[in-house]
Amino acid sequence: MAKFNVPLQGHESFLSDEITENPYQINIYYFPKRKNSAKSLTYYFEQQGYLVKMLKASELKNSHATKYSPSHFFFNREDFGLAMDIKSEMGQVLGYPISAYKFSVSQSIPSMIIIFTEAEVDGVGVGVGVGEYALNAHEHK
């Protein structure tokens, strides 16, 4: 069991006293050339009170299929509002927009995954969508 992080408006957050088995967790996957971006975003979200895990992209099934696609993230349909807030924050931290997609099937842990690919160079994004290829390349069940 873990304490549940509740993000609030104005970039504030708090850890509630309510115990839950499904905390909101963000997994950040990265390819080697994007480790600095992953570290920066991990640090930023930890400071905002989110539960964050930073993982090598090789741990994600079929990651090789999107290695050179633009970086992107997946979220649960019911978290749309929160995901759009996070998307905006990521754009501010990274200096470029990142594409967002809904998981085909909702999941609890992780609640969101972010994938830093090698399409961009740390500090410089491409700002284009991922497309169906990347959407279907990872297994998110």
N, C-alpha and C positions, 0 to 999 in steps of 0.2 A: 504494500500500500504506500501511496505517496500523497503529499499535500498537493492540492490543486492550485495552480497559478491562475489568477483572474486578472487579465489585462484590462486596464481602464483607459478612458480617453485622456488625452494630454500626456501620453507616453508614461503614465504612472501604472504601477501594478502592485499587487500584494499577494502574499501567500495566504490563502484562507485556512481557517482551522478545520474546515470540512475535509474529512479523509475520503479519498476516492481511489478506485482501482485504475482509473483511466485519466491520468493527468494529460494536459495539452502538451504534446512534445513535438519539437521540430528536429528532424534529422537533416543535416547538411552533408551531402556527398560532394566530393571534389576529385578532379583529376589532378595529378601532381603539379602541373603548371599553375593551377588555380588555388593552391593551398593558402596563399596570403589572403585572397578574397574570402575563403571559407573561414579562416581565423578571425578576420575583421567582423564578419557578420555574426559568427558565433559569439564573440565578445559583446557585440552590440546587443544581441537578443538576450544574452545572460544578464546584462545590465538592466534590461527592461523587465526582468523577472521570469522569462520563459525558461522551460526545461529544454536544453539544446544538446544534441550529440553531433559531433563532427566525425565523419567516417570517409574512408577512401572509396572512390567510385567503384573500385573493383569488388567491393562487398555487395553491390547492387546488381541483381540479375540482369543480364543483357546490357550492361552499361556501355559496352563497346559500340553498340548500335547508335548511340547518340553522342559519342565522344566529340564530334566536330559540329554538332547542332548548337544553336544558341542556348545559353543557360536558361533554366526554367524551374518551376515548382508546381507541386500538386497539393491540393487541399480537399477537404470534405465539403460536399454540397451545402450542408447545414452551417458551415463556417464561412460562408461567402463574405459577409460583412467584415469579419476579422481578417480573412485572407486578403481582401482588398486594402485594408489598413496596413497589413504587413507588406504587401506588394509595394505600396507607396513608400514605406519606410526603407525597404530594400533599395528602391530607386534612388533615394536620397543618400543612403550610405555608400552605394556602389558608384553612383554618378551616371547610371544608365538604367533604362527600364528592363524588367525581366518578365517573361511570359508566364501566365498562370493558367493552370488546367485543373479541372475537377477530377478526383479519383473516380473510376468507374464504379467502385464499390466502397462505401464508407468504411473507415478503419479507425481504431482508437489509438493505437501506439505503433508508429508515430502518427500524429494527427496531420502533419504536413511534412513533405520532403522537398528539399531544395537541391538542385543538381547543378554544380558549377562544371561546365564543359570546357573543352579547349578551343571553342569557337572564338572566345574573347581572350584578350591579354589582360592580366590584372590591371585594373584602373581604366581600361578602355573596353566598352561594350560595343555590340553590333546593333542592338535595339530592334531586332526583327523577331517574328514568331517562330515557333518550333515546327509546327505542322503536324500532320497525322503520323508521319514516320516516328517521331519522338514520342508522340502520345501513346502509340501502341507498342513501342519497343520495350518498355519496362513492365514488369508484372507488379501490380499494386493491389494485392488481395490480402 
